[in-house]
Amino acid sequence: MDLFKPYRQIEASDEFVVYEFRTGFVYLLYAILLIIGAGYLFHQSVVSYAGVGLMLLYLCLVSTQYRSLSKKISQASAEATVEFSGSKWSFTNPLKVKIPNEYVHR
C-alpha cells in the first residue's frame, strides 16, 4: 500500500525520523475537486459522479494512510518537538517533517 501513502520515510536515526510528503497527492486532490466542479458547472452528471467516485477513492485510500502519521505529528507538536521544512506545493522542495523517534513508535 506504499503507492497510496502521501508520505515516505526518507531518513531515520536513533533520535528522529524524517518523513517527506508527496506533492503529487495535493495536486491530485485539487484535480479531483476541479472534475467535480466542472461536472456541476457544465451540467454533466456523469463527470460529477465520476469525480465524486474519485474523491471517495481518494478519501478511502489516501486519507486513511495518512491518519496514523497525523496523530504522531499532533502529539509531537504539542510538545514543540517537530521540525517542518519545505512546501506542500513544491516538487523540488517538498514538505519534510522531522519527528523524534519516541513519537514514531507509540
SERO-4910 file (N, C-alpha, C, O; in steps of 0.05 Angstrom, whole numbers):
BEGIN
 pado doro    nc1    nc2    nc3   cac1   cac2   cac3    cc1    cc2    cc3    oc1    oc2    oc3
  Met    A     16    -24      0      0      0      0     17     25      0      6     47      4
  Asp    A     43     23     -4     60     46     -5     53     65    -28     59     89    -27
  Leu    A     41     54    -48     33     70    -71     13     92    -64     13    114    -75
  Phe    A     -4     86    -44    -25    105    -36    -17    122    -12    -34    137     -2
  Lys    A      7    119     -2     15    135     21     24    163     11     40    165     -7
  Pro    A     13    184     23     20    211     15     47    220     27     53    244     25
  Tyr    A     61    202     39     87    209     51    106    185     48     97    163     43
  Arg    A    131    190     52    150    168     53    172    175     73    179    198     78
  Gln    A    183    154     86    204    158    105    230    161     90    237    143     75
  Ile    A    244    183     93    269    187     78    294    185     95    316    182     85
  Glu    A    291    187    122    314    186    139    305    176    167    283    183    176
  Ala    A    322    160    179    317    151    206    343    148    221    363    139    210
  Ser    A    342    155    246    366    152    264    355    144    291    331    139    295
  Asp    A    373    143    311    365    136    338    348    158    351    332    153    369
  Glu    A    352    183    341    338    206    354    312    214    339    293    222    352
  Phe    A    312    212    313    289    223    298    284    207    272    300    191    263
  Val    A    261    213    261    252    202    235    243    225    218    229    243    228
  Val    A    251    226    193    242    247    174    224    235    153    230    216    140
  Tyr    A    200    248    151    181    240    130    179    262    109    180    286    116
  Glu    A    177    254     84    174    273     62    146    268     50    139    246     43
  Phe    A    131    290     48    104    288     36    106    290      6    121    306     -5
  Arg    A     90    273     -7     90    272    -36     71    294    -47     47    293    -42
  Thr    A     82    313    -60     68    336    -70     46    329    -90     25    342    -92
  Gly    A     50    308   -105     31    299   -125      3    294   -113    -17    297   -127
  Phe    A      2    285    -88    -24    279    -76    -40    305    -71    -65    304    -72
  Val    A    -27    327    -66    -41    352    -62    -53    361    -89    -77    369    -90
  Tyr    A    -38    359   -110    -48    366   -136    -70    347   -146    -89    355   -159
  Leu    A    -68    321   -139    -88    302   -146   -115    309   -133   -136    307   -145
  Leu    A   -114    317   -107   -138    325    -93   -152    348   -107   -176    348   -111
  Tyr    A   -136    369   -114   -148    392   -127   -157    385   -155   -177    397   -165
  Ala    A   -145    367   -169   -154    359   -195   -181    345   -193   -199    349   -210
  Ile    A   -184    328   -173   -210    315   -168   -232    336   -162   -254    333   -172
  Leu    A   -225    355   -146   -245    376   -140   -252    392   -165   -275    400   -168
  Leu    A   -233    397   -183   -238    410   -208   -257    394   -226   -274    405   -239
  Ile    A   -253    368   -226   -270    350   -242   -299    351   -231   -318    354   -247
  Ile    A   -302    350   -205   -329    352   -193   -341    379   -200   -365    381   -208
  Gly    A   -326    401   -197   -336    428   -203   -343    431   -232   -364    443   -239
  Ala    A   -327    420   -250   -332    422   -279   -358    407   -286   -374    416   -303
  Gly    A   -361    384   -273   -386    369   -279   -411    384   -271   -430    383   -285
  Tyr    A   -410    396   -248   -433    412   -239   -437    437   -255   -459    445   -261
  Leu    A   -415    450   -262   -416    475   -278   -428    471   -305   -444    487   -315
  Phe    A   -420    449   -318   -429    443   -345   -453    424   -346   -460    414   -367
  His    A   -464    418   -323   -488    401   -321   -483    373   -333   -499    362   -347
  Gln    A   -459    362   -327   -452    336   -337   -452    317   -313   -432    315   -298
  Ser    A   -474    304   -308   -476    288   -284   -456    264   -284   -447    256   -263
  Val    A   -450    254   -307   -430    232   -309   -403    241   -299   -390    226   -284
  Val    A   -395    264   -307   -369    275   -298   -370    281   -268   -351    275   -253
  Ser    A   -392    292   -258   -395    297   -230   -394    271   -213   -380    270   -193
  Tyr    A   -408    251   -222   -409    226   -208   -381    212   -209   -373    200   -189
  Ala    A   -368    215   -231   -341    203   -233   -322    218   -214   -306    205   -200
  Gly    A   -325    244   -212   -308    260   -193   -314    253   -165   -296    251   -148
  Val    A   -339    249   -158   -347    241   -131   -336    213   -125   -326    208   -103
  Gly    A   -337    195   -144   -325    169   -141   -295    170   -136   -285    156   -119
  Leu    A   -282    187   -152   -253    190   -147   -247    202   -120   -227    194   -107
  Met    A   -264    221   -111   -260    233    -85   -263    212    -63   -248    211    -44
  Leu    A   -283    194    -66   -287    173    -46   -263    154    -46   -254    145    -24
  Leu    A   -253    147    -69   -228    131    -70   -205    145    -57   -190    132    -42
  Tyr    A   -202    170    -62   -180    186    -50   -183    185    -20   -163    180     -6
  Leu    A   -207    191    -10   -211    191     19   -206    164     31   -194    162     53
  Cys    A   -215    143     18   -211    116     29   -182    106     28   -172     95     47
  Leu    A   -169    111      6   -142    100      2   -120    118     12   -101    109     25
  Val    A   -122    144      8   -100    162     15   -104    173     43    -85    173     59
  Ser    A   -127    183     49   -130    196     76   -128    177     99   -117    184    120
  Thr    A   -136    152     95   -133    132    116   -104    125    121    -96    118    143
  Gln    A    -88    126    100    -59    121    103    -45    143    118    -25    138    132
  Tyr    A    -55    167    117    -43    190    130    -51    193    159    -37    206    174
  Arg    A    -73    181    167    -84    186    193    -66    178    216    -63    194    235
  Ser    A    -52    156    215    -34    148    237    -10    167    240     -3    174    262
  Leu    A      1    176    217     23    195    219     14    222    229     28    235    243
  Ser    A    -10    230    221    -21    255    230    -24    256    261    -18    276    273
  Lys    A    -32    234    272    -34    232    302     -7    235    315     -4    249    335
  Lys    A     13    222    303     40    224    314     51    253    312     64    263    331
  Ile    A     46    266    290     55    294    287     40    312    307     53    329    319
  Ser    A     15    308    311      0    324    330     10    320    359     13    340    373
  Gln    A     16    295    366     26    290    393     54    303    397     59    315    417
  Ala    A     71    300    377     98    311    379     97    342    378    113    354    392
  Ser    A     80    353    362     79    383    360     67    395    385     71    419    390
  Ala    A     51    380    400     40    391    425     63    396    445     60    413    463
  Glu    A     85    382    442    108    387    459    130    403    445    152    405    455
  Ala    A    124    414    421    142    431    406    168    417    399    190    428    401
  Thr    A    166    392    390    190    377    382    190    370    352    207    354    344
  Val    A    172    381    337    171    374    308    183    397    292    179    420    298
  Glu    A    199    389    272    211    409    254    199    405    226    199    383    215
  Phe    A    190    427    214    179    427    187    198    443    169    209    463    177
  Ser    A    200    433    144    215    448    124    203    442     97    190    421     93
  Gly    A    207    460     78    196    456     51    168    466     48    158    481     65
  Ser    A    155    458     26    128    468     20    112    444      8    122    427     -6
  Lys    A     86    444     16     69    423      5     63    427    -25     52    408    -37
  Trp    A     69    450    -36     63    456    -64     87    452    -82     84    453   -106
  Ser    A    111    447    -71    135    446    -87    144    417    -92    146    401    -74
  Phe    A    150    411   -117    161    385   -124    191    385   -119    202    364   -113
  Thr    A    205    408   -121    234    409   -117    241    411    -88    263    402    -80
  Asn    A    224    422    -71    229    425    -43    204    416    -27    190    433    -16
  Pro    A    198    390    -27    174    381    -15    174    384     16    195    386     28
  Leu    A    151    384     27    148    387     56    160    363     70    155    340     63
  Lys    A    177    369     90    191    348    106    184    353    135    184    376    144
  Val    A    179    331    149    172    333    178    192    315    193    195    292    187
  Lys    A    205    327    212    224    313    229    212    308    257    206    327    271
  Ile    A    207    283    263    194    275    288    213    259    305    227    241    295
  Pro    A    214    264    331    230    248    349    221    218    348    197    213    346
  Asn    A    240    201    351    235    172    349    215    162    370    200    144    364
  Glu    A    214    174    393    196    166    414    166    168    406    150    153    416
  Tyr    A    160    187    388    132    191    379    125    172    356    102    165    352
  Val    A    145    164    341    140    147    318    132    119    326    115    107    313
  His    A    143    109    348    138     82    357    118     79    379    117     59    393
  Arg    A    101     99    382     79     98    402     56     82    391     36     79    405
***
